[in-house]
Amino acid sequence: MPELPEVETIRLDLVNDLLKKKIITLKILSPKTVKNTKSFFLKQLLNNSFEDISRRGKLLYFKIKGGDNYLLIHLKMTGQLIYLKGKKKIAGGHSLALISNDKRTSFIQDVGGELPNRYTRVFFLFEDEAQLFFNDLRRFGYLKIVNKKELDQILEKNYGPEPLTKNFNKEYLFNIFKNRQRSIKSLLLDQKIVAGLGNIYVDESLFLAGILPDRLAKELKIEEIDKLVKSVNSIIKLAIKNRGTTFKDYRDASGKQGNFSQYLRVYGRAGEKCFKCGGIIEKKKHAGRGTHYCLKCQK
């Protein structure tokens, strides 16, 4: 599942190619993917365009021209956004191809075959012959049109502050963590507490901060929380700069691999030596996720 840096990469690339282009054809191939009635969805988008693309955590929202409506797009586990125009190909989300030794497979393999294909759930055609496909293998992703009031309610109810914002600070986390019996990792993965963090960047942030993932949140001192905030911000900033992390299931919006993988210190390195202390990186299942850490460097 793409995390904040990957979704931000997709957003930035699509902003350069999608805005102010009239939608002349719109096909819903999987009705369950669209969370509105078909008639309402088509009425709002056909012969219209997008004015802007924003993001909160892992949720993308497209401002629809005129009125106060927004198209929400969430890729969830296996969603893809694929933009084609002539020779230009932009794909972001879950790659369907198997990748080994960091070698690229073909674009067609990544998106599951010639487009549209059996994974295509929604298809947009623009007046300049550009095409946008929403593909989803497991059908957990969705598209939904909401108004500004509904959008504000969704963001307020479901998303905490993001890293790199003023509201994500040691005072905020201290008040969240105190008296909590949950582990620090499970809280950081909770989108209602911190928006946009997932397994990769939580493991990396906790390693940088020197904190074990299974420690109870209430045990952390304010000095440790301050270090954690700085570590999260540092990791996310570097990941965005380097266009995210690529494994078997991620392609950024220009169809390239992200290259934050060269900075990974624990994630995906189980059984290997720690770059910092020479100990062995361990892995266990925690908070429902494969969790990577160093017992010597993290307390």
Backbone hydrogen bonds, N-H to C=O, Kabsch-Sander energy under -0.5 kcal/mol:
donor,donor_aa,acceptor,acceptor_aa,energy
4,L,196,G,-2.4
7,V,3,E,-2.6
8,E,4,L,-2.5
9,T,5,P,-1.7
10,I,6,E,-2.1
11,R,7,V,-2.5
12,L,8,E,-2.5
13,D,9,T,-2.0
14,L,10,I,-2.5
15,V,11,R,-2.2
16,N,12,L,-0.8
17,D,14,L,-1.5
18,L,14,L,-2.7
19,L,15,V,-0.6
20,K,50,F,-2.8
21,K,18,L,-1.2
22,K,20,K,-0.5
23,I,48,N,-2.9
24,I,22,K,-0.6
24,I,125,L,-2.5
25,T,125,L,-1.7
27,K,123,F,-2.6
29,L,27,K,-0.8
29,L,121,R,-2.3
30,S,121,R,-1.6
33,T,30,S,-2.0
34,V,30,S,-0.6
34,V,31,P,-0.8
35,K,33,T,-0.6
35,K,143,L,-2.8
41,F,37,T,-2.5
42,L,38,K,-2.5
43,K,39,S,-2.2
44,Q,40,F,-2.1
45,L,41,F,-1.3
46,L,42,L,-2.7
47,N,23,I,-3.6
48,N,45,L,-2.0
51,E,63,K,-3.0
52,D,63,K,-0.8
54,S,61,Y,-3.0
56,R,59,L,-2.4
59,L,56,R,-2.4
60,L,73,I,-2.3
61,Y,54,S,-2.4
62,F,71,L,-2.9
63,K,52,D,-2.4
63,K,61,Y,-0.5
64,I,69,N,-2.3
65,K,49,S,-2.8
69,N,66,G,-0.6
70,Y,146,V,-3.1
71,L,62,F,-2.8
72,L,70,Y,-0.7
72,L,144,K,-3.7
73,I,60,L,-2.8
74,H,142,Y,-2.1
79,G,75,L,-2.0
80,Q,135,N,-2.6
81,L,92,G,-2.4
82,I,133,F,-2.3
83,Y,90,I,-3.5
84,L,131,Q,-2.6
85,K,88,K,-2.2
88,K,85,K,-2.4
90,I,83,Y,-3.1
91,A,252,D,-0.6
92,G,81,L,-2.4
93,G,251,R,-1.5
94,H,79,G,-2.1
95,S,93,G,-0.6
96,L,110,D,-2.9
103,K,100,S,-2.0
110,D,106,S,-2.1
111,V,107,F,-1.8
112,G,109,Q,-0.9
113,G,108,I,-2.8
120,T,117,N,-1.9
121,R,134,F,-3.0
122,V,134,F,-1.5
123,F,27,K,-2.5
124,F,132,L,-3.0
125,L,25,T,-2.6
126,F,130,A,-3.0
127,E,22,K,-2.3
129,E,126,F,-2.2
131,Q,84,L,-2.9
132,L,124,F,-2.3
133,F,82,I,-2.7
134,F,122,V,-2.9
135,N,80,Q,-1.6
135,N,133,F,-0.7
136,D,119,Y,-2.5
137,L,78,T,-1.1
142,Y,74,H,-1.6
143,L,33,T,-2.4
144,K,72,L,-1.9
146,V,70,Y,-2.5
146,V,144,K,-0.5
148,K,68,D,-0.9
151,L,147,N,-2.7
152,D,148,K,-2.5
153,Q,149,K,-2.0
154,I,150,E,-2.4
155,L,151,L,-2.6
156,E,152,D,-2.3
157,K,153,Q,-2.5
158,N,154,I,-2.4
159,Y,155,L,-1.5
160,G,191,Q,-2.8
165,T,162,E,-1.1
168,F,165,T,-1.3
169,N,167,N,-1.1
173,L,169,N,-2.2
174,F,170,K,-2.4
175,N,171,E,-2.0
176,I,172,Y,-1.6
177,F,173,L,-3.0
178,K,174,F,-2.2
180,R,177,F,-2.5
184,I,215,R,-2.6
185,K,213,P,-2.0
187,L,183,S,-1.7
188,L,184,I,-2.0
189,L,185,K,-1.7
190,D,186,S,-0.5
190,D,187,L,-0.8
191,Q,189,L,-0.7
193,I,190,D,-1.9
194,V,190,D,-2.4
195,A,161,P,-1.6
197,L,194,V,-0.6
202,V,198,G,-1.9
203,D,199,N,-2.1
204,E,200,I,-2.1
205,S,201,Y,-2.0
206,L,202,V,-2.5
207,F,203,D,-1.8
208,L,204,E,-2.3
209,A,205,S,-2.1
210,G,206,L,-0.8
210,G,207,F,-0.9
211,I,206,L,-2.5
215,R,212,L,-1.4
217,A,182,R,-2.8
218,K,180,R,-1.6
219,E,216,L,-1.7
220,L,217,A,-1.5
225,I,221,K,-2.3
226,D,222,I,-2.3
227,K,223,E,-1.9
228,L,224,E,-2.2
229,V,225,I,-2.6
230,K,226,D,-2.0
231,S,227,K,-2.2
232,V,228,L,-2.9
233,N,229,V,-2.4
234,S,230,K,-2.1
235,I,231,S,-2.6
236,I,232,V,-2.7
237,K,233,N,-2.3
238,L,234,S,-2.0
239,A,235,I,-2.4
240,I,236,I,-2.5
241,K,237,K,-2.1
242,N,238,L,-1.7
243,R,240,I,-1.6
244,G,239,A,-3.2
247,F,245,T,-0.5
250,Y,247,F,-0.8
251,R,93,G,-1.3
252,D,256,K,-2.4
255,G,91,A,-0.9
255,G,252,D,-2.1
259,N,242,N,-2.2
260,F,244,G,-2.8
262,Q,259,N,-0.9
263,Y,260,F,-2.6
264,L,261,S,-1.1
269,R,266,V,-2.3
271,G,281,I,-3.4
272,E,269,R,-2.3
274,C,279,G,-3.9
278,G,274,C,-1.5
281,I,272,E,-3.1
282,E,293,Y,-2.8
284,K,291,T,-1.9
286,H,284,K,-0.6
286,H,289,R,-3.1
289,R,286,H,-2.2
291,T,284,K,-3.1
293,Y,282,E,-1.9
298,Q,294,C,-2.1
299,K,210,G,-2.3
